[in-house]
């Protein structure tokens, strides 16, 4: 199940972010979901101001592409809540 999150940001930043995401073969929703998942899993806020590290590796882009294909094929497991996810991860 998905939900919508609305938040305000500078229009110029949004446009620039959409362009960068598109250049990476992603959309802005993909980027925000990657950041949110990382935030939930690590319980850390990662902020990097080093421009050299702002481009994802080819390995990361390939992994995201594979994940998107798996999602379309219904191969990804979803969870009703965070506790179910943690239980699943602990069993793995």
PDB file of N, CA, C and O in Angstrom:
ATOM      1  N   UNK A   1       0.841  -1.177   0.000  1.00  0.00           N
ATOM      2  CA  UNK A   1       0.000   0.000   0.000  1.00  0.00           C
ATOM      3  C   UNK A   1       0.885   1.239   0.000  1.00  0.00           C
ATOM      4  O   UNK A   1       1.903   1.284   0.691  1.00  0.00           O
ATOM      5  N   UNK A   2       0.507   2.206  -0.749  1.00  0.00           N
ATOM      6  CA  UNK A   2       1.267   3.456  -0.792  1.00  0.00           C
ATOM      7  C   UNK A   2       0.423   4.584  -0.234  1.00  0.00           C
ATOM      8  O   UNK A   2      -0.798   4.477  -0.115  1.00  0.00           O
ATOM      9  N   UNK A   3       1.097   5.660   0.103  1.00  0.00           N
ATOM     10  CA  UNK A   3       0.430   6.850   0.609  1.00  0.00           C
ATOM     11  C   UNK A   3       1.106   8.067   0.005  1.00  0.00           C
ATOM     12  O   UNK A   3       2.182   7.958  -0.582  1.00  0.00           O
ATOM     13  N   UNK A   4       0.494   9.194   0.142  1.00  0.00           N
ATOM     14  CA  UNK A   4       1.031  10.432  -0.415  1.00  0.00           C
ATOM     15  C   UNK A   4       1.524  11.306   0.725  1.00  0.00           C
ATOM     16  O   UNK A   4       0.857  11.450   1.749  1.00  0.00           O
ATOM     17  N   UNK A   5       2.709  11.889   0.533  1.00  0.00           N
ATOM     18  CA  UNK A   5       3.264  12.854   1.480  1.00  0.00           C
ATOM     19  C   UNK A   5       3.368  14.180   0.744  1.00  0.00           C
ATOM     20  O   UNK A   5       3.953  14.242  -0.337  1.00  0.00           O
ATOM     21  N   UNK A   6       2.821  15.218   1.305  1.00  0.00           N
ATOM     22  CA  UNK A   6       2.924  16.557   0.723  1.00  0.00           C
ATOM     23  C   UNK A   6       3.825  17.406   1.606  1.00  0.00           C
ATOM     24  O   UNK A   6       3.670  17.424   2.827  1.00  0.00           O
ATOM     25  N   UNK A   7       4.759  18.104   0.991  1.00  0.00           N
ATOM     26  CA  UNK A   7       5.570  19.053   1.738  1.00  0.00           C
ATOM     27  C   UNK A   7       5.980  20.179   0.814  1.00  0.00           C
ATOM     28  O   UNK A   7       5.981  20.026  -0.407  1.00  0.00           O
ATOM     29  N   UNK A   8       6.321  21.292   1.393  1.00  0.00           N
ATOM     30  CA  UNK A   8       6.688  22.460   0.612  1.00  0.00           C
ATOM     31  C   UNK A   8       8.199  22.529   0.448  1.00  0.00           C
ATOM     32  O   UNK A   8       8.955  22.245   1.377  1.00  0.00           O
ATOM     33  N   UNK A   9       8.619  22.909  -0.744  1.00  0.00           N
ATOM     34  CA  UNK A   9      10.030  23.120  -1.028  1.00  0.00           C
ATOM     35  C   UNK A   9      10.133  24.217  -2.081  1.00  0.00           C
ATOM     36  O   UNK A   9       9.151  24.539  -2.751  1.00  0.00           O
ATOM     37  N   UNK A  10      11.277  24.766  -2.218  1.00  0.00           N
ATOM     38  CA  UNK A  10      11.522  25.795  -3.216  1.00  0.00           C
ATOM     39  C   UNK A  10      11.313  25.209  -4.611  1.00  0.00           C
ATOM     40  O   UNK A  10      11.800  24.119  -4.910  1.00  0.00           O
ATOM     41  N   UNK A  11      10.592  25.931  -5.457  1.00  0.00           N
ATOM     42  CA  UNK A  11      10.281  25.443  -6.801  1.00  0.00           C
ATOM     43  C   UNK A  11      11.547  25.153  -7.599  1.00  0.00           C
ATOM     44  O   UNK A  11      11.609  24.165  -8.330  1.00  0.00           O
ATOM     45  N   UNK A  12      12.556  26.010  -7.463  1.00  0.00           N
ATOM     46  CA  UNK A  12      13.813  25.815  -8.187  1.00  0.00           C
ATOM     47  C   UNK A  12      14.503  24.520  -7.744  1.00  0.00           C
ATOM     48  O   UNK A  12      15.030  23.781  -8.575  1.00  0.00           O
ATOM     49  N   UNK A  13      14.500  24.249  -6.449  1.00  0.00           N
ATOM     50  CA  UNK A  13      15.110  23.026  -5.924  1.00  0.00           C
ATOM     51  C   UNK A  13      14.373  21.801  -6.468  1.00  0.00           C
ATOM     52  O   UNK A  13      15.001  20.824  -6.876  1.00  0.00           O
ATOM     53  N   UNK A  14      13.050  21.859  -6.470  1.00  0.00           N
ATOM     54  CA  UNK A  14      12.259  20.737  -6.976  1.00  0.00           C
ATOM     55  C   UNK A  14      12.594  20.468  -8.442  1.00  0.00           C
ATOM     56  O   UNK A  14      12.815  19.323  -8.835  1.00  0.00           O
ATOM     57  N   UNK A  15      12.630  21.518  -9.239  1.00  0.00           N
ATOM     58  CA  UNK A  15      12.928  21.369 -10.664  1.00  0.00           C
ATOM     59  C   UNK A  15      14.322  20.790 -10.873  1.00  0.00           C
ATOM     60  O   UNK A  15      14.518  19.897 -11.698  1.00  0.00           O
ATOM     61  N   UNK A  16      15.288  21.307 -10.118  1.00  0.00           N
ATOM     62  CA  UNK A  16      16.657  20.797 -10.230  1.00  0.00           C
ATOM     63  C   UNK A  16      16.735  19.332  -9.789  1.00  0.00           C
ATOM     64  O   UNK A  16      17.411  18.522 -10.423  1.00  0.00           O
ATOM     65  N   UNK A  17      16.049  19.005  -8.716  1.00  0.00           N
ATOM     66  CA  UNK A  17      16.055  17.628  -8.213  1.00  0.00           C
ATOM     67  C   UNK A  17      15.411  16.679  -9.226  1.00  0.00           C
ATOM     68  O   UNK A  17      15.901  15.568  -9.427  1.00  0.00           O
ATOM     69  N   UNK A  18      14.332  17.100  -9.856  1.00  0.00           N
ATOM     70  CA  UNK A  18      13.685  16.268 -10.873  1.00  0.00           C
ATOM     71  C   UNK A  18      14.629  16.018 -12.052  1.00  0.00           C
ATOM     72  O   UNK A  18      14.670  14.914 -12.595  1.00  0.00           O
ATOM     73  N   UNK A  19      15.382  17.040 -12.443  1.00  0.00           N
ATOM     74  CA  UNK A  19      16.318  16.887 -13.553  1.00  0.00           C
ATOM     75  C   UNK A  19      17.438  15.925 -13.186  1.00  0.00           C
ATOM     76  O   UNK A  19      17.788  15.049 -13.976  1.00  0.00           O
ATOM     77  N   UNK A  20      17.995  16.081 -12.006  1.00  0.00           N
ATOM     78  CA  UNK A  20      19.079  15.197 -11.566  1.00  0.00           C
ATOM     79  C   UNK A  20      18.580  13.756 -11.484  1.00  0.00           C
ATOM     80  O   UNK A  20      19.258  12.835 -11.941  1.00  0.00           O
ATOM     81  N   UNK A  21      17.401  13.560 -10.908  1.00  0.00           N
ATOM     82  CA  UNK A  21      16.828  12.222 -10.814  1.00  0.00           C
ATOM     83  C   UNK A  21      16.638  11.623 -12.203  1.00  0.00           C
ATOM     84  O   UNK A  21      16.970  10.460 -12.433  1.00  0.00           O
ATOM     85  N   UNK A  22      16.105  12.416 -13.126  1.00  0.00           N
ATOM     86  CA  UNK A  22      15.888  11.936 -14.492  1.00  0.00           C
ATOM     87  C   UNK A  22      17.206  11.547 -15.150  1.00  0.00           C
ATOM     88  O   UNK A  22      17.277  10.541 -15.857  1.00  0.00           O
ATOM     89  N   UNK A  23      18.244  12.338 -14.920  1.00  0.00           N
ATOM     90  CA  UNK A  23      19.570  12.026 -15.472  1.00  0.00           C
ATOM     91  C   UNK A  23      20.100  10.703 -14.937  1.00  0.00           C
ATOM     92  O   UNK A  23      20.918  10.051 -15.586  1.00  0.00           O
ATOM     93  N   UNK A  24      19.639  10.309 -13.762  1.00  0.00           N
ATOM     94  CA  UNK A  24      20.062   9.047 -13.149  1.00  0.00           C
ATOM     95  C   UNK A  24      19.140   7.891 -13.526  1.00  0.00           C
ATOM     96  O   UNK A  24      19.360   6.754 -13.107  1.00  0.00           O
ATOM     97  N   UNK A  25      18.119   8.181 -14.308  1.00  0.00           N
ATOM     98  CA  UNK A  25      17.176   7.150 -14.693  1.00  0.00           C
ATOM     99  C   UNK A  25      16.106   6.894 -13.649  1.00  0.00           C
ATOM    100  O   UNK A  25      15.474   5.838 -13.646  1.00  0.00           O
ATOM    101  N   UNK A  26      15.903   7.859 -12.762  1.00  0.00           N
ATOM    102  CA  UNK A  26      14.936   7.731 -11.687  1.00  0.00           C
ATOM    103  C   UNK A  26      13.955   8.894 -11.743  1.00  0.00           C
ATOM    104  O   UNK A  26      14.112   9.818 -12.540  1.00  0.00           O
ATOM    105  N   UNK A  27      12.945   8.834 -10.886  1.00  0.00           N
ATOM    106  CA  UNK A  27      12.084   9.996 -10.732  1.00  0.00           C
ATOM    107  C   UNK A  27      12.215  10.488  -9.289  1.00  0.00           C
ATOM    108  O   UNK A  27      12.821   9.824  -8.448  1.00  0.00           O
ATOM    109  N   UNK A  28      11.651  11.639  -9.021  1.00  0.00           N
ATOM    110  CA  UNK A  28      11.800  12.251  -7.704  1.00  0.00           C
ATOM    111  C   UNK A  28      11.200  11.382  -6.611  1.00  0.00           C
ATOM    112  O   UNK A  28      11.727  11.335  -5.499  1.00  0.00           O
ATOM    113  N   UNK A  29      10.121  10.704  -6.908  1.00  0.00           N
ATOM    114  CA  UNK A  29       9.508   9.806  -5.937  1.00  0.00           C
ATOM    115  C   UNK A  29      10.465   8.674  -5.553  1.00  0.00           C
ATOM    116  O   UNK A  29      10.559   8.306  -4.382  1.00  0.00           O
ATOM    117  N   UNK A  30      11.176   8.123  -6.546  1.00  0.00           N
ATOM    118  CA  UNK A  30      12.168   7.076  -6.265  1.00  0.00           C
ATOM    119  C   UNK A  30      13.235   7.591  -5.299  1.00  0.00           C
ATOM    120  O   UNK A  30      13.590   6.921  -4.330  1.00  0.00           O
ATOM    121  N   UNK A  31      13.733   8.785  -5.582  1.00  0.00           N
ATOM    122  CA  UNK A  31      14.797   9.369  -4.754  1.00  0.00           C
ATOM    123  C   UNK A  31      14.306   9.564  -3.319  1.00  0.00           C
ATOM    124  O   UNK A  31      15.000   9.198  -2.370  1.00  0.00           O
ATOM    125  N   UNK A  32      13.123  10.135  -3.162  1.00  0.00           N
ATOM    126  CA  UNK A  32      12.609  10.390  -1.821  1.00  0.00           C
ATOM    127  C   UNK A  32      12.342   9.081  -1.074  1.00  0.00           C
ATOM    128  O   UNK A  32      12.573   9.004   0.132  1.00  0.00           O
ATOM    129  N   UNK A  33      11.860   8.061  -1.772  1.00  0.00           N
ATOM    130  CA  UNK A  33      11.636   6.770  -1.130  1.00  0.00           C
ATOM    131  C   UNK A  33      12.943   6.123  -0.690  1.00  0.00           C
ATOM    132  O   UNK A  33      12.995   5.500   0.370  1.00  0.00           O
ATOM    133  N   UNK A  34      13.996   6.263  -1.487  1.00  0.00           N
ATOM    134  CA  UNK A  34      15.309   5.738  -1.100  1.00  0.00           C
ATOM    135  C   UNK A  34      15.774   6.415   0.185  1.00  0.00           C
ATOM    136  O   UNK A  34      16.237   5.751   1.112  1.00  0.00           O
ATOM    137  N   UNK A  35      15.649   7.734   0.235  1.00  0.00           N
ATOM    138  CA  UNK A  35      16.055   8.465   1.431  1.00  0.00           C
ATOM    139  C   UNK A  35      15.202   8.077   2.645  1.00  0.00           C
ATOM    140  O   UNK A  35      15.738   7.886   3.737  1.00  0.00           O
ATOM    141  N   UNK A  36      13.900   7.961   2.467  1.00  0.00           N
ATOM    142  CA  UNK A  36      13.029   7.593   3.588  1.00  0.00           C
ATOM    143  C   UNK A  36      13.331   6.196   4.109  1.00  0.00           C
ATOM    144  O   UNK A  36      13.377   5.980   5.320  1.00  0.00           O
ATOM    145  N   UNK A  37      13.535   5.246   3.200  1.00  0.00           N
ATOM    146  CA  UNK A  37      13.863   3.878   3.637  1.00  0.00           C
ATOM    147  C   UNK A  37      15.165   3.857   4.425  1.00  0.00           C
ATOM    148  O   UNK A  37      15.260   3.205   5.465  1.00  0.00           O
ATOM    149  N   UNK A  38      16.168   4.573   3.923  1.00  0.00           N
ATOM    150  CA  UNK A  38      17.447   4.643   4.618  1.00  0.00           C
ATOM    151  C   UNK A  38      17.284   5.280   5.995  1.00  0.00           C
ATOM    152  O   UNK A  38      17.889   4.823   6.964  1.00  0.00           O
ATOM    153  N   UNK A  39      16.481   6.319   6.086  1.00  0.00           N
ATOM    154  CA  UNK A  39      16.209   6.995   7.353  1.00  0.00           C
ATOM    155  C   UNK A  39      15.565   6.034   8.357  1.00  0.00           C
ATOM    156  O   UNK A  39      15.940   6.008   9.529  1.00  0.00           O
ATOM    157  N   UNK A  40      14.596   5.248   7.890  1.00  0.00           N
ATOM    158  CA  UNK A  40      13.901   4.297   8.767  1.00  0.00           C
ATOM    159  C   UNK A  40      14.839   3.179   9.209  1.00  0.00           C
ATOM    160  O   UNK A  40      14.879   2.833  10.390  1.00  0.00           O
ATOM    161  N   UNK A  41      15.584   2.620   8.278  1.00  0.00           N
ATOM    162  CA  UNK A  41      16.454   1.484   8.594  1.00  0.00           C
ATOM    163  C   UNK A  41      17.587   1.893   9.523  1.00  0.00           C
ATOM    164  O   UNK A  41      17.844   1.226  10.525  1.00  0.00           O
ATOM    165  N   UNK A  42      18.260   2.979   9.197  1.00  0.00           N
ATOM    166  CA  UNK A  42      19.441   3.383   9.973  1.00  0.00           C
ATOM    167  C   UNK A  42      19.131   4.304  11.138  1.00  0.00           C
ATOM    168  O   UNK A  42      19.954   4.482  12.036  1.00  0.00           O
ATOM    169  N   UNK A  43      17.919   4.898  11.119  1.00  0.00           N
ATOM    170  CA  UNK A  43      17.558   5.881  12.145  1.00  0.00           C
ATOM    171  C   UNK A  43      18.612   6.987  12.232  1.00  0.00           C
ATOM    172  O   UNK A  43      18.964   7.459  13.314  1.00  0.00           O
ATOM    173  N   UNK A  44      19.101   7.381  11.058  1.00  0.00           N
ATOM    174  CA  UNK A  44      20.103   8.427  10.957  1.00  0.00           C
ATOM    175  C   UNK A  44      19.690   9.404   9.864  1.00  0.00           C
ATOM    176  O   UNK A  44      19.043   9.029   8.886  1.00  0.00           O
ATOM    177  N   UNK A  45      20.070  10.637  10.045  1.00  0.00           N
ATOM    178  CA  UNK A  45      19.851  11.651   9.022  1.00  0.00           C
ATOM    179  C   UNK A  45      21.199  11.913   8.372  1.00  0.00           C
ATOM    180  O   UNK A  45      22.115  12.436   9.008  1.00  0.00           O
ATOM    181  N   UNK A  46      21.314  11.552   7.114  1.00  0.00           N
ATOM    182  CA  UNK A  46      22.577  11.698   6.403  1.00  0.00           C
ATOM    183  C   UNK A  46      22.526  12.928   5.515  1.00  0.00           C
ATOM    184  O   UNK A  46      21.685  13.031   4.622  1.00  0.00           O
ATOM    185  N   UNK A  47      23.412  13.839   5.765  1.00  0.00           N
ATOM    186  CA  UNK A  47      23.506  15.050   4.956  1.00  0.00           C
ATOM    187  C   UNK A  47      24.937  15.157   4.468  1.00  0.00           C
ATOM    188  O   UNK A  47      25.880  15.186   5.258  1.00  0.00           O
ATOM    189  N   UNK A  48      25.083  15.215   3.152  1.00  0.00           N
ATOM    190  CA  UNK A  48      26.411  15.298   2.563  1.00  0.00           C
ATOM    191  C   UNK A  48      26.468  16.530   1.679  1.00  0.00           C
ATOM    192  O   UNK A  48      25.699  16.656   0.727  1.00  0.00           O
ATOM    193  N   UNK A  49      27.358  17.416   1.986  1.00  0.00           N
ATOM    194  CA  UNK A  49      27.492  18.629   1.200  1.00  0.00           C
ATOM    195  C   UNK A  49      28.633  18.530   0.192  1.00  0.00           C
ATOM    196  O   UNK A  49      28.952  19.504  -0.489  1.00  0.00           O
ATOM    197  N   UNK A  50      29.243  17.358   0.100  1.00  0.00           N
ATOM    198  CA  UNK A  50      30.339  17.134  -0.829  1.00  0.00           C
ATOM    199  C   UNK A  50      29.759  16.780  -2.193  1.00  0.00           C
ATOM    200  O   UNK A  50      29.206  15.694  -2.371  1.00  0.00           O
ATOM    201  N   UNK A  51      29.879  17.676  -3.142  1.00  0.00           N
ATOM    202  CA  UNK A  51      29.284  17.492  -4.467  1.00  0.00           C
ATOM    203  C   UNK A  51      29.820  16.247  -5.169  1.00  0.00           C
ATOM    204  O   UNK A  51      29.094  15.624  -5.944  1.00  0.00           O
ATOM    205  N   UNK A  52      31.066  15.873  -4.916  1.00  0.00           N
ATOM    206  CA  UNK A  52      31.661  14.717  -5.586  1.00  0.00           C
ATOM    207  C   UNK A  52      30.952  13.414  -5.245  1.00  0.00           C
ATOM    208  O   UNK A  52      31.017  12.460  -6.019  1.00  0.00           O
ATOM    209  N   UNK A  53      30.286  13.355  -4.118  1.00  0.00           N
ATOM    210  CA  UNK A  53      29.619  12.127  -3.699  1.00  0.00           C
ATOM    211  C   UNK A  53      28.121  12.156  -4.002  1.00  0.00           C
ATOM    212  O   UNK A  53      27.385  11.269  -3.570  1.00  0.00           O
ATOM    213  N   UNK A  54      27.670  13.163  -4.734  1.00  0.00           N
ATOM    214  CA  UNK A  54      26.234  13.293  -4.973  1.00  0.00           C
ATOM    215  C   UNK A  54      25.738  12.434  -6.131  1.00  0.00           C
ATOM    216  O   UNK A  54      24.533  12.374  -6.373  1.00  0.00           O
ATOM    217  N   UNK A  55      26.626  11.778  -6.841  1.00  0.00           N
ATOM    218  CA  UNK A  55      26.224  10.936  -7.965  1.00  0.00           C
ATOM    219  C   UNK A  55      26.281   9.471  -7.549  1.00  0.00           C
ATOM    220  O   UNK A  55      27.322   8.999  -7.093  1.00  0.00           O
ATOM    221  N   UNK A  56      25.179   8.748  -7.700  1.00  0.00           N
ATOM    222  CA  UNK A  56      25.185   7.339  -7.284  1.00  0.00           C
ATOM    223  C   UNK A  56      26.088   6.510  -8.186  1.00  0.00           C
ATOM    224  O   UNK A  56      26.287   6.830  -9.358  1.00  0.00           O
ATOM    225  N   UNK A  57      26.621   5.457  -7.624  1.00  0.00           N
ATOM    226  CA  UNK A  57      27.493   4.567  -8.384  1.00  0.00           C
ATOM    227  C   UNK A  57      26.683   3.783  -9.407  1.00  0.00           C
ATOM    228  O   UNK A  57      25.459   3.698  -9.314  1.00  0.00           O
ATOM    229  N   UNK A  58      27.372   3.221 -10.368  1.00  0.00           N
ATOM    230  CA  UNK A  58      26.712   2.371 -11.355  1.00  0.00           C
ATOM    231  C   UNK A  58      26.056   1.174 -10.675  1.00  0.00           C
ATOM    232  O   UNK A  58      24.996   0.714 -11.100  1.00  0.00           O
ATOM    233  N   UNK A  59      26.693   0.672  -9.616  1.00  0.00           N
ATOM    234  CA  UNK A  59      26.133  -0.467  -8.869  1.00  0.00           C
ATOM    235  C   UNK A  59      24.799  -0.092  -8.223  1.00  0.00           C
ATOM    236  O   UNK A  59      23.845  -0.869  -8.267  1.00  0.00           O
ATOM    237  N   UNK A  60      24.734   1.094  -7.624  1.00  0.00           N
ATOM    238  CA  UNK A  60      23.492   1.539  -7.001  1.00  0.00           C
ATOM    239  C   UNK A  60      22.399   1.725  -8.044  1.00  0.00           C
ATOM    240  O   UNK A  60      21.259   1.309  -7.834  1.00  0.00           O
ATOM    241  N   UNK A  61      22.740   2.345  -9.159  1.00  0.00           N
ATOM    242  CA  UNK A  61      21.748   2.538 -10.212  1.00  0.00           C
ATOM    243  C   UNK A  61      21.238   1.201 -10.746  1.00  0.00           C
ATOM    244  O   UNK A  61      20.048   1.056 -11.025  1.00  0.00           O
ATOM    245  N   UNK A  62      22.140   0.220 -10.891  1.00  0.00           N
ATOM    246  CA  UNK A  62      21.726  -1.113 -11.351  1.00  0.00           C
ATOM    247  C   UNK A  62      20.814  -1.769 -10.322  1.00  0.00           C
ATOM    248  O   UNK A  62      19.842  -2.430 -10.685  1.00  0.00           O
ATOM    249  N   UNK A  63      21.125  -1.589  -9.030  1.00  0.00           N
ATOM    250  CA  UNK A  63      20.295  -2.171  -7.975  1.00  0.00           C
ATOM    251  C   UNK A  63      18.904  -1.543  -7.955  1.00  0.00           C
ATOM    252  O   UNK A  63      17.906  -2.241  -7.770  1.00  0.00           O
ATOM    253  N   UNK A  64      18.841  -0.249  -8.141  1.00  0.00           N
ATOM    254  CA  UNK A  64      17.546   0.433  -8.167  1.00  0.00           C
ATOM    255  C   UNK A  64      16.745  -0.026  -9.382  1.00  0.00           C
ATOM    256  O   UNK A  64      15.541  -0.264  -9.281  1.00  0.00           O
ATOM    257  N   UNK A  65      17.404  -0.149 -10.517  1.00  0.00           N
ATOM    258  CA  UNK A  65      16.719  -0.627 -11.724  1.00  0.00           C
ATOM    259  C   UNK A  65      16.169  -2.037 -11.503  1.00  0.00           C
ATOM    260  O   UNK A  65      15.029  -2.332 -11.862  1.00  0.00           O
ATOM    261  N   UNK A  66      16.986  -2.894 -10.914  1.00  0.00           N
ATOM    262  CA  UNK A  66      16.545  -4.262 -10.624  1.00  0.00           C
ATOM    263  C   UNK A  66      15.362  -4.263  -9.653  1.00  0.00           C
ATOM    264  O   UNK A  66      14.413  -5.025  -9.835  1.00  0.00           O
ATOM    265  N   UNK A  67      15.415  -3.416  -8.626  1.00  0.00           N
ATOM    266  CA  UNK A  67      14.332  -3.324  -7.659  1.00  0.00           C
ATOM    267  C   UNK A  67      13.037  -2.869  -8.337  1.00  0.00           C
ATOM    268  O   UNK A  67      11.964  -3.395  -8.042  1.00  0.00           O
ATOM    269  N   UNK A  68      13.136  -1.904  -9.234  1.00  0.00           N
ATOM    270  CA  UNK A  68      11.948  -1.426  -9.934  1.00  0.00           C
ATOM    271  C   UNK A  68      11.352  -2.528 -10.808  1.00  0.00           C
ATOM    272  O   UNK A  68      10.132  -2.652 -10.905  1.00  0.00           O
ATOM    273  N   UNK A  69      12.210  -3.326 -11.443  1.00  0.00           N
ATOM    274  CA  UNK A  69      11.729  -4.446 -12.263  1.00  0.00           C
ATOM    275  C   UNK A  69      11.062  -5.499 -11.376  1.00  0.00           C
ATOM    276  O   UNK A  69      10.000  -6.022 -11.713  1.00  0.00           O
ATOM    277  N   UNK A  70      11.694  -5.803 -10.245  1.00  0.00           N
ATOM    278  CA  UNK A  70      11.112  -6.776  -9.314  1.00  0.00           C
ATOM    279  C   UNK A  70       9.770  -6.292  -8.788  1.00  0.00           C
ATOM    280  O   UNK A  70       8.850  -7.090  -8.610  1.00  0.00           O
ATOM    281  N   UNK A  71       9.648  -4.994  -8.539  1.00  0.00           N
ATOM    282  CA  UNK A  71       8.388  -4.430  -8.057  1.00  0.00           C
ATOM    283  C   UNK A  71       7.288  -4.626  -9.096  1.00  0.00           C
ATOM    284  O   UNK A  71       6.167  -5.010  -8.760  1.00  0.00           O
ATOM    285  N   UNK A  72       7.615  -4.361 -10.358  1.00  0.00           N
ATOM    286  CA  UNK A  72       6.638  -4.541 -11.433  1.00  0.00           C
ATOM    287  C   UNK A  72       6.205  -6.001 -11.547  1.00  0.00           C
ATOM    288  O   UNK A  72       5.051  -6.282 -11.871  1.00  0.00           O
ATOM    289  N   UNK A  73       7.128  -6.933 -11.280  1.00  0.00           N
ATOM    290  CA  UNK A  73       6.834  -8.366 -11.385  1.00  0.00           C
ATOM    291  C   UNK A  73       6.170  -8.916 -10.118  1.00  0.00           C
ATOM    292  O   UNK A  73       5.806 -10.091 -10.062  1.00  0.00           O
ATOM    293  N   UNK A  74       6.016  -8.062  -9.108  1.00  0.00           N
ATOM    294  CA  UNK A  74       5.390  -8.503  -7.864  1.00  0.00           C
ATOM    295  C   UNK A  74       6.296  -9.333  -6.979  1.00  0.00           C
ATOM    296  O   UNK A  74       5.816 -10.087  -6.133  1.00  0.00           O
ATOM    297  N   UNK A  75       7.604  -9.205  -7.163  1.00  0.00           N
ATOM    298  CA  UNK A  75       8.562 -10.003  -6.397  1.00  0.00           C
ATOM    299  C   UNK A  75       8.956  -9.380  -5.059  1.00  0.00           C
ATOM    300  O   UNK A  75       9.611 -10.034  -4.247  1.00  0.00           O
ATOM    301  N   UNK A  76       8.568  -8.131  -4.818  1.00  0.00           N
ATOM    302  CA  UNK A  76       8.965  -7.470  -3.580  1.00  0.00           C
ATOM    303  C   UNK A  76       7.935  -7.731  -2.483  1.00  0.00           C
ATOM    304  O   UNK A  76       6.729  -7.674  -2.721  1.00  0.00           O
ATOM    305  N   UNK A  77       8.423  -8.013  -1.295  1.00  0.00           N
ATOM    306  CA  UNK A  77       7.548  -8.245  -0.156  1.00  0.00           C
ATOM    307  C   UNK A  77       7.219  -6.897   0.481  1.00  0.00           C
ATOM    308  O   UNK A  77       8.092  -6.045   0.648  1.00  0.00           O
ATOM    309  N   UNK A  78       5.960  -6.719   0.828  1.00  0.00           N
ATOM    310  CA  UNK A  78       5.566  -5.490   1.511  1.00  0.00           C
ATOM    311  C   UNK A  78       5.139  -5.831   2.934  1.00  0.00           C
ATOM    312  O   UNK A  78       4.820  -6.980   3.242  1.00  0.00           O
ATOM    313  N   UNK A  79       5.138  -4.833   3.782  1.00  0.00           N
ATOM    314  CA  UNK A  79       4.837  -5.027   5.195  1.00  0.00           C
ATOM    315  C   UNK A  79       3.768  -4.036   5.626  1.00  0.00           C
ATOM    316  O   UNK A  79       3.724  -2.902   5.148  1.00  0.00           O
ATOM    317  N   UNK A  80       2.916  -4.476   6.528  1.00  0.00           N
ATOM    318  CA  UNK A  80       1.830  -3.626   7.015  1.00  0.00           C
ATOM    319  C   UNK A  80       2.333  -2.573   7.979  1.00  0.00           C
ATOM    320  O   UNK A  80       1.744  -1.499   8.096  1.00  0.00           O
ATOM    321  N   UNK A  81       3.433  -2.882   8.676  1.00  0.00           N
ATOM    322  CA  UNK A  81       3.964  -1.932   9.639  1.00  0.00           C
ATOM    323  C   UNK A  81       5.449  -2.192   9.846  1.00  0.00           C
ATOM    324  O   UNK A  81       5.986  -3.193   9.370  1.00  0.00           O
ATOM    325  N   UNK A  82       6.097  -1.300  10.546  1.00  0.00           N
ATOM    326  CA  UNK A  82       7.539  -1.379  10.764  1.00  0.00           C
ATOM    327  C   UNK A  82       7.918  -2.624  11.561  1.00  0.00           C
ATOM    328  O   UNK A  82       8.943  -3.244  11.278  1.00  0.00           O
ATOM    329  N   UNK A  83       7.109  -3.000  12.551  1.00  0.00           N
ATOM    330  CA  UNK A  83       7.416  -4.181  13.360  1.00  0.00           C
ATOM    331  C   UNK A  83       7.446  -5.443  12.519  1.00  0.00           C
ATOM    332  O   UNK A  83       8.294  -6.308  12.741  1.00  0.00           O
ATOM    333  N   UNK A  84       6.536  -5.570  11.553  1.00  0.00           N
ATOM    334  CA  UNK A  84       6.539  -6.728  10.647  1.00  0.00           C
ATOM    335  C   UNK A  84       7.814  -6.771   9.811  1.00  0.00           C
ATOM    336  O   UNK A  84       8.369  -7.842   9.562  1.00  0.00           O
ATOM    337  N   UNK A  85       8.270  -5.606   9.382  1.00  0.00           N
ATOM    338  CA  UNK A  85       9.526  -5.534   8.625  1.00  0.00           C
ATOM    339  C   UNK A  85      10.683  -6.005   9.491  1.00  0.00           C
ATOM    340  O   UNK A  85      11.493  -6.818   9.045  1.00  0.00           O
ATOM    341  N   UNK A  86      10.774  -5.516  10.709  1.00  0.00           N
ATOM    342  CA  UNK A  86      11.864  -5.897  11.610  1.00  0.00           C
ATOM    343  C   UNK A  86      11.827  -7.402  11.876  1.00  0.00           C
ATOM    344  O   UNK A  86      12.870  -8.055  11.851  1.00  0.00           O
ATOM    345  N   UNK A  87      10.649  -7.958  12.129  1.00  0.00           N
ATOM    346  CA  UNK A  87      10.514  -9.394  12.355  1.00  0.00           C
ATOM    347  C   UNK A  87      11.037 -10.162  11.142  1.00  0.00           C
ATOM    348  O   UNK A  87      11.771 -11.139  11.289  1.00  0.00           O
ATOM    349  N   UNK A  88      10.663  -9.724   9.964  1.00  0.00           N
ATOM    350  CA  UNK A  88      11.131 -10.385   8.731  1.00  0.00           C
ATOM    351  C   UNK A  88      12.652 -10.311   8.615  1.00  0.00           C
ATOM    352  O   UNK A  88      13.299 -11.306   8.288  1.00  0.00           O
ATOM    353  N   UNK A  89      13.217  -9.149   8.881  1.00  0.00           N
ATOM    354  CA  UNK A  89      14.670  -8.979   8.777  1.00  0.00           C
ATOM    355  C   UNK A  89      15.423  -9.821   9.799  1.00  0.00           C
ATOM    356  O   UNK A  89      16.506 -10.329   9.508  1.00  0.00           O
ATOM    357  N   UNK A  90      14.862  -9.970  10.979  1.00  0.00           N
ATOM    358  CA  UNK A  90      15.514 -10.773  12.017  1.00  0.00           C
ATOM    359  C   UNK A  90      15.514 -12.250  11.665  1.00  0.00           C
ATOM    360  O   UNK A  90      16.404 -12.979  12.102  1.00  0.00           O
ATOM    361  N   UNK A  91      14.538 -12.716  10.884  1.00  0.00           N
ATOM    362  CA  UNK A  91      14.461 -14.115  10.465  1.00  0.00           C
ATOM    363  C   UNK A  91      15.417 -14.415   9.320  1.00  0.00           C
ATOM    364  O   UNK A  91      15.808 -15.564   9.114  1.00  0.00           O
ATOM    365  N   UNK A  92      15.794 -13.378   8.575  1.00  0.00           N
ATOM    366  CA  UNK A  92      16.626 -13.584   7.369  1.00  0.00           C
ATOM    367  C   UNK A  92      18.048 -13.939   7.709  1.00  0.00           C
ATOM    368  O   UNK A  92      18.865 -14.142   6.811  1.00  0.00           O
TER     369      UNK A  92
END
